[in-house]
Amino acid sequence: MKLTKQSHACVRLEKDGRTLVIDPGGFSEEDAAVGADAVLVTHEHPDHFDEHRLRAGLEANPAAELWTLRSVAERISAAFPGRVHTVGEGDTFTAAGFDVQVHGQLHAVIHPDIPRITNVGYLVDGSVFHPGDALTLPGQPVETLMVPVMAPWNKVSEVIDYVREIGPRRAIDIHDALLTDLARPVYDRMLGPDGPGVAGADHMRMAAGQSIDL
């Protein structure tokens, strides 16, 4: 499997000539979903779900399908009949040849005065876990954890403990568009071997467009 980090929380996975894209949001590239055979969206916030980007992907490939929670599906399903699937915690399905498990129910708490929305995470091929905007535990070993490093709802101590609890082989930063270049080395140090560390996980910060083979 090939993993390509796109801007912010968007990730592209490729296997056997097929492509799966997760969270092509408003902070991602304009063509973030173009070329996808399947798209997964974790929740409705615009940095994870951008209707323009999503439509561009689904229109570019008439066979492409979308799996997401109800709040997103209701906004786009009429335009793509039969191609939009609603999922929730505990569901399993196959998308573009990838086996997907759904974990989680709610977005992390931003502030007690702000109502929580739904959020799901996706475990792909039992190996790569994208939690969306929550520190959801997938309940099984994970080789590659896409870890949201900086958001209005988290702090670095929570991020470190989250990676430690899951114990992946590698932790790759996502949700990083809010970090300036000045701040990135601080997070690298905190999550890397010179800081408190993440219990043996190989912490990786990838540039947008950078790929690795898993």
N, C-alpha and C positions, 0 to 999 in steps of 0.2 A: 504494500500500500504506500502511495506517495501522499504526503501531507504538505500543503502549501498554506502558509500564513498570509492572510490578506489583512487589510487595515482593520484595526479595532478588534471586534469579536468574530469576524468572519473567517471561516476555515474551509479549504477545498481539499477533498480527499479523492484520489484516483486509484482505480484498481481494475484490471482486466479491460481496459479501454473505456471504462465508464466513470462518471464524475458525480460526486455528491457534495453539495455546498450547504454549509450551516450558517445561518444568521447573516444574510446579505443586507446590512442595515445602512442607515444614512451616513455613517462615518466610513463606510467601505467604498471601494472603487465603484464607479458608475456601472461597470460591466461585471460586477461581482458574481451575479447569478448566470451570466451568459455562458453557454457551454455545459451547463449542468443537465444531467439526466434526472436528478432528484434534488429537491431542496428541503431542508429541515429548518424550522423557525422555532426558537425557544419561547418567545413571548412578544408582546405587542409594542414594547417601547421602540421608538424610532431609530435608535442606534443598533437595533437587532432586526427590525422589520421595516423595510422601506418599500412601499407598494410599487413605486416606479422601478426600482431595481429588480424586484421580484417579477413584475410583469414582463420586463425585458427578457429575463431568463426563460420564462414559460412561453413567451411568444416566439423566441428564437428557436426553441425545440418543441414542436407540437406534441411530442411524446413525453416531455418532462412532467413530473408530478411533484406535488407539495404535501408534506406532512407537518402538521402544526396543531396548536391547541385551538379551542373553539373561538376565542376572541379574535384571532387572526383569520381563521378560516371563513368566518362570517363576512369579512370585509373583501374577500377576493374570490370566493367559490363560485359566485354567479357568472363571473367572466370566464371560468375554466371548468365547465361542468364535467364531473367524473374524474377530475385530475387533482382535486384537493381533498385530503383525508384528515379527519379530526382524531387526535390521539390524546391520551392521558396516562397518568402513572400506572405502570404495570403492563402497558401494551407492548407487544412485539410485532415487528413487521419486517419485510424485505423491501429495500428501496434501491433501485439500480444495481442490484446484486450485493448490496451491503445488508448485513443483518443488524437490526436496530432494536435496542431496548429503551423504554421510556422510564425515567426516574424523576421524582419530585412533583410538587404541586404548587408551591407558592414562591413568588419573588421574595428576596431577602427584604428585611425591614429597612426602609430608608429613614423614616421617622414615624413615631407612633401616630402622629396626626395625618399621615398619608396612607390611604387605604392600600392594602396589599393586593396585587393582581396575581393571576396565575402565571406560572413559569415551569417549564419542564426541561430536563437535561436529557441528552442522548448518548447512549453507549453504543459505539459502532464496532461491529465485528468482535465484540467482547474485549476490545483493546483500547480504543480512543474514547475518552469521556469529555463531553462539552456540557457544562452545567448551566449555561445561560447566566442569569443574574441571581444565583443562589449558591450557597456552599453545600450542595446536595451530596450525600454519600451514596454511591451506586450499589453498595452492599456486596461487592465482590472485587477481587483484585483488578487493577487497571494498569496497563503498561504505559499509556500516555495520557496525562491529565492536562487539559486545557484550563489553565488557572487564571481567573479574573483578578488581576493584580491591583487595579486601582479603580474604585467606583465610589459614588456618593454613599453607598451602603456598607462599605467594608473598611477595615484597617489592616495594616500589615501583620499584626500579631495573629489575627484571625486567618489570614491567608497562609501564614507559616503553619499554624496548627492544622489547617485543612489539608494541606499537602502531606504533613506528617501522618495524619490519621488515615488517609487513603494509601499512602506509601507506594506511589507509582514508580516505574523505572525512570521516567522523565516527566518534568513539569514544564510546559511551554506557556509563556505569557499570552493572554488575550485580555480584552477590555483595557487596553493600554493607550488609547487615543488621548486620554486626559492627562497623560504624563508628558511633561516637557523633556527635552534632551538633558537639561540640568538635573532633573529628578530621577531619570532612568538609572544612573549608576547607584543611587541610594537603594533602589529596589533590587538591583543586581547583587549588591553587597549583602542586603538583609536576607535574601533568598539563597545566596550562594555560600560557598565553603568558608568565606571570611566573616560571615554573620552568624546568627542563631542557626541557620541552616534548615534544610527540609528533609532530614533523616535519610540521607543516602540517595535521594532523587537527583537526577541530573537536571539542573535548572537551565532552561534555554530561553533567551530572548531573540526572536526571529524578526528580521525586517520584513515589511510588507512585500510579498512576492517571493520570499525565500522559501525553498522546499527542502524536505528531508525524506528519505526512504525509511519506512518503519519495518 
